[in-house]
Amino acid sequence: MAIRPKSPSGRPGVWSRLNSLTRPVDPAASAALARRWSELPDAVKTPGQVLGRFALGCEGTHGVFPKCDFACTPCYHSSDANKVRVDGAHTLEAIEAQMGFLESARGPHAHAQLIGGEVSLLDAEDHAAAIAVMRRHGREPMSFSHGDFDYNYLERVAVARDGTRRFKKLSFAVHIDSTMKGRRGMRRAPDEAALAPYRRAVAEMFARLRREHGVRTFLAHNVTVTPANVDQIPEIIRDAHGLGYGMFSFQPAAYVGDERRWRDDYASLEPDRVWAKIEEGAGTRLSYEVLQVGDTRCNRTAWGFYVGDTWISLLDDTDPRDLAARDALLDHLGGVHFNAPLHLLIPRLGRVALRRPSLVPLAAGWLGRVVRRAGGLRRLMAERPVPVTFVMHRFMHAANVKPAWEMLGRGVMSEDPTILETQERLLACSYAMAHPETGELVPACVQHGVLDPDENAELAQLLPIPRRRSAPSLA
């Protein structure tokens, strides 16, 4: 074992601390990636696989604020979810436990979703405190909301009472679509086009936060896809891509959650049909295998940017030089904490370049090709490029997840093709939820399809909604 030089006080010396701070990849992150790669099914260990090579995947909270003030069709929450009151103390305690477990059991850094019911039902102080807890545990939090709140609420989350900025950056995923019921001013939208002013208003709130307080923001747009709105996807993208949303995420509906809110034939939503509509809205083919996140039967992702109305892919899957650049990225930059402050990230990347100087011309060549695909440097200087990622997440039907998860617990792979596919997708899941009380990490589909009903029933006993007292009789 190497002995680090120490100062006379017995603490590590300056050079030792500097070496640790500028180390490209934390050893704990490397170990976590290796562990995740070993857990993946062989079928998804493709050249473009991100999990276990570049990142661990996403994480989410559960059971921290199940209540919502909308009535959506469909809804992934169980019928007991709205029987629970929103309680800041419970939220913070549960998030502390879940994030602490994720940090120790999964890895030092990851993107984590602050999700449950409706996050804006949390008091702004509690919401801000929850974000701070997640960051303290090395998570990059994203708050999930229907976006039906006022600027004053957003400002109170981002800015303390004394006017100081709490956060340099906030990330929100805003869910706006015609399956939702309860939005102020349009309790029930007739179609997606009717919601265009609401998409704009939400984006403008976050732009105002940047202008007035210097808080950088990342804003994602979520849409639940049903047979009723699948053909309207192109219109959503064309209308909203210039508003400031950095991601458009589409989730084909599944038979999971509150059965009373199942209205359509969700089995008819074939992934190729949904993805074709996303491509139609983007105006180009979207390659989702050049960089793969888990199982493509669950996730399809395309990274790129807009220049005007033209979307440009960061990687051209038909160009061998771009594929070589991708391979170098996954082989040599996996585990680098790209959300670290620039004064740490730059020297870390510098150490990678010094160790592997061949990466420099490889990266320069890739950058030159991207600029040419975008129309040249002059166009990029005239029209500011806007990064936009397209995502499709397919959740699985609860009726399939339950037996698949039970059999995986016994170490048995099913002979039924449908259940076997479900098992394979669960093993490759990119979205984990923590159960520190049992020491388990579970896929989101298991949380929603198997665990939520019992969990929410228990929370209804722990955090019951106070009953209104009846008015006293005047008789």
N, C-alpha and C positions, 0 to 999 in steps of 0.2 A: 504494500500500500504506500502510495506517495505521501510524503509529509510536506504540508504546505508551510512555507516560511512564516514565522510569526513575529510580531513586533515585540519590543521589550515588555509590553503590558500583557502579553500572552494571547492577544487577539491576532487574527490573520493580518499580514502586512498589506501595504497599499497595493503592491503588484498582484498579490493573491486575490484581493477583493476586486481589482480591476479585471483580472482574468475571469473571475466568476461572473461579473456583470456583463462582459462582452462575449461570453461563450455563446456561440450561435444557437445551440439547442440545449435546453436544460436536460440533464441526465434523466430526471423523472419523466420528462416528456418523451424522450427516446424510448424508455422502458414501456410507457403507456402505449405508444404507437406499435411497438413490437408485439405487445400483448393483444392489441386490437386486431392486428393483421393475422395473428395465429388463430383467432376466434372466427374469422370469416370463412364461409364455405368456399371451396376451391373454385366453384363456378364464377364467383365475382372477383377473383384475384386476377383481374385483367390489367393490361399495360396502363390503362387510364384510371385505375381505381385510386381514389383519394384517401379513403378510410385506411388507417393503419400505415400509410406512407407519408401523407402530408398533414392530415388532421384526424381528430377523433370522431367528429360529427357534432351534432347539436344536442342540447339538453333542455329539459323543461321542468317547471315546477308543477305540483299537483296538490289538490286539497288545501290550497292556501287562501283562496277566496272564490268558492264555487258559484256564488250568486251572480246573476246577470239581470239587467233590466230590459232585455230584448226577448222576443219569443220567435226564434228563427226556425225555419223549416228547410232542411233538417237541423238538429242540434246534437252534438256529440256528447253532451253531458247527460247524465242519468236523470230520471224524473225527480230524484231527491235533491238535486243540486241547489235549486232555488229555495229550499227549506232551511238553508244555512245563512246566518247573518254574517256580514263582513266585519271582521274583528282584527284591527291592526296588530294587536299583541300576538294573536294566534298566527297571523301571516308572517310576522318577523321571526317568531320562534321556529315555525315550520321551515322557512327559507334558510335560516341559519343551519338547521340540522341537515337539510337536503344538500345545500351547497358545500357544507363541510365534508359530507360523505362523498360527494362527487370529486372534490379536490383530492381527497386521500385515496379513493378507490379507483378513480378513472384517470386523473391526470391534472397537472397544475394549471392548464389553460384550456378554455373552450367557450364557444358561443352558447348562451343559455337564455331560454325564453321565460319571461315573467308572465305566466299564463295561468288561467284558471277559469273564472267566469269573466267578469268585466273589470279590468284593472282600474278604470277611473272611478269605480265605486269605493276604492280605497281612499282614505284621507290623503291629501297631497303630501303631507309630512311622512306618513307611513309608506307611501309609494316611493318617495325619495330615499327613505331609510332602507327599503327593500333593495333598491338598485345599489346602494352603497354596500350592503351586505354581500351581494353577488360579486361585486368588483373586488371586495376584500378577499374573496376566495378564488380570485384569478379568473372569474367569469366575465364575458362581455355580454351584458344583459340587453334584451330587447323586450319592451313592454307590448303586450298584445291587447288591442282595444277595438271597439267598433267606431271610435273616432267621434262619437256624439257627445263631446264635452267642449267647454268654452276655453278661450285662450287664457283666461285667468287661472284655470286649473293647471294647464301646461306650464305656465310661468311659475306657479307656486311649487311645482315639482322641480323645476330647473334652477330656481333662484330662491335663496333663503330670505327670511323676513327682513334681514338687515341690508338686502340688496346685493349681497355677494353671490356670485355664480357657484352653484353646487357642483356642476359637472361641465367639463369641456365639451362633452359629446353625449347626446341622447339618441337611442335607437328605438323606434316604434314600428310595429306592424299593425296596420289599420285595415280592418275587415269591412268592406263596403260592397254589398251586392243586393240583388232583388230577392234573395231568400230570407232577408232579415226583416223583422217586423218590430216597430217601436221607435224608429228614428224621428226626432223632432222635425216637424214641418212636412214629413212624408212618412207617415206611420207604416204605409205599405206601398212600395214602389211598383209601378206597373211594368217597368222594364229597366234594363241597365242604363239606358240613355238618360232616364229621368234622374239618375243619381250623379250625373256629371257635375252639377254645381256643388254637390257635397264633397266629391273627390277634390275639387279645386279649393274649396274652403278649408279642408283639412291641411292640404299642402301649404296654403297661404299662412296658416297658423304657425307652422314650423319655420317657414321662411321669415316670418316676423320675429320669432324667437332668435334666429340667427342675427337679424339686423339689430335688434334692440339689446341683446345681451351677449352676442358673440358665441352662443352655444351651437356648435356644429351638430348636425342631425343626420341620421340615416333613416329613411322612411320607406317601408315596404308596403305593398298593396296586396291584400289577400282576397280571394274570391272562392266561394263554394260553388262548384259546378254541378248543375242538375240538367236533366233533359230540357227544362224550360229555358235555361239561359246559355247553354253551351254554344249556340250559334251566334251569340252576342259577344263572345270573347274578343274577336277582332276589333269591334267597335270600342270596347273598354280600353284596349291597348292604344289604339290610334288616338283616342281622345285624351288619355291621361299620361302618355309617356313623356310629354314635355313639361309636366307640372312639378317635377322634383322627386318622383318616386324612384328609388334605386333598385327596386325589385318588384316583379309581378309574380305572385305565387298563386297557382290555381290548384284547388283540391277537389277532385271528383268525389261526390257524395258517396258514403258507404252506409250500410245498415248497421249502425252502431249508435249507442246513446238512447235517447228518449224515443221509444217506438211510436208514441202518439204523434210524432212530428215527421213520420215517414210518409211521403206523398207520392213519389214518382218511382219509376222503374230504374233504380240506380245501377242495376246490372247492365243496362244498355250503354253505359258510359265507357266505351272501350278506350284505352289509353291513346291509341294511335289517332282516334277521332279528336280527342281533346287536344293533343299535341299539334295536330294539323291546324286547328283553329288558332292556337297560340302562334304558330308560324305565319299564318295568314295575317294576324295582327301585327307581327314584327316585320312582315314584308320580305321575309327571307327564310331559307332553310336554317333550322337550329340544330346543330350537332350536339347530342347529349351523351355520346359515348367517348368523345375525346378526353373529357374529364368526367369520371363516373363517381357518384356518391352512393355507395352501398349497392343495392339491387335496382336495376333500371325498371323493374316491374313496380317498384315503389317510388323511385325518384328519377326525374329527368331534369337536368340543369344545363343551362347555356349561359356562359359568361361573355360579356362584350360591352359595347358602348354605342350610343347614338351620336352621329354627326348630322345635325338637322333631323330629317326624317329617315335617315339611313342607319340601320343597325349593323355594326361591324363585330364579327367574332374575334375574341382575343387569340384563338388558335384555329387554324385552318386544317381540318382533319384530312384534307386531300393532299397536303403538302408535307413530304417526308421531313423537311427541315423544321417545320413547326412541331411535328411529332417528336423529333429529336430534342427540341427545346423543352417540350412537355416532360419527356423522360428525365431530362437533367433536373428540372424543377422538382419532380417527385423524388428523385434519387438523392439530391443533395441539399434541398431546402425544406424537406419535411421536418416538422416540429419547430421551425423558427417561429417565434411569437411576433407576427407581423403587426399586432396591435400595440406593441411596446412603444414607448416614447421614441421619437426620432433620434435623440442623442444616444439611445442604446441600440436601436435597430440598425442605424448606419454602420457603426463599428462592427456589429455582429455580421452584417452582410459583407463588410470589408474583409473580415477574417475568412469567410467562406471563399471569397474571390482570391485571397492570397493562397489559400490551401489548394484551390482548383482554378488556376488562371484560365483554363480553357473555357470556363463558363462565361467569361467576359465577352469574347467575340460571338459566342452562341447567343447570348442575350441581346447583343447589339444587332445581330442579323435578324433575330425575331422582331425586335422593335422596329427596324427599318421596314420589314414586310407589313407590319400592322399599319404603319404610317402610309405606306403606298396603297393598302387596301382601303384606307379611309379617305383617299383622294389627295394625299400629299400634305406636306407641312404647311403650305400656305392656307389650305382649307381648314386644317386643324386650328391654325391661329385665328382664322376669321370666324369659325363656328366652334364654340367651346364644346369639346366632347363631354358627353354625360354618361357615366357608367350605368348600365341597366342589366340586371340578371333576370332571366326567365326560369321559372321553376314549376314543375308539376309534382305534387305529392299525392300518392294514392293510398289512402287508408284502407284497411281490410275489414270485411264484414265480421261482426262479432261472433256469428254462428260458426265461422271457420277458425277464428283465433282461439276460442275457448278450448276445443279439443287439441289443436296444434300445440298450444302452450302446455297443456297438461301432459301430453306425450313427451314433449321436450324435457319436462321436469323429470320424467322417468328414463330419459336417455333413449327413447324409441322414436325412430323415423317412420312416418306413416307410409302405407302402401297405396293409400287413396291419393290420386294425383292432385286434387284440390287442396287437401290438408298438407300434403308434402310441399307444395308450392308455398303455402302459408308458413310452414316451418322454415323453409329456406329464406324466405323474406324476413322473418323474425330474427334469424341468426345474423343477417346482414344489415339489420336496422341501423340507421344513422341518427336516431333520435331517442335518447335514453332518459328515463326518469328514475329518481333515487328513492329507495325505501330504507333509510338508515335503521329503522326499527327491526327490519328483518335481514339487513345486510345484502339486499338485492338491488340490481339495476335492471329495470324492465323496459321493453320497447313501448312507445306511446300507444300502439294499437292494443297491447295487453292492458295498459292502464285504463284506456277508455272502454275496451270491450269486455274486460274481465274484472278489474279491480275497482273501478269507479263506483258502481252501485253500492257495494258494501261500505266503501270508504265514505261516501256521501251520507249514507244512512247513519253511520257513526258520528259524523260531523253534525248532523241535524240534532243529535242528542247532546253533543258537546257545546254547540253554538246555536241554540234554537232562536228563531226569530221571535221577539217579544209579541205576545198577543195584545191586541188593542182592548182596552177596558171598555165595557159597554157603558153607555151614558146612564147616570143614576135616574131611577124612576121618579117622576114628579107626582105620582098618584098619592 
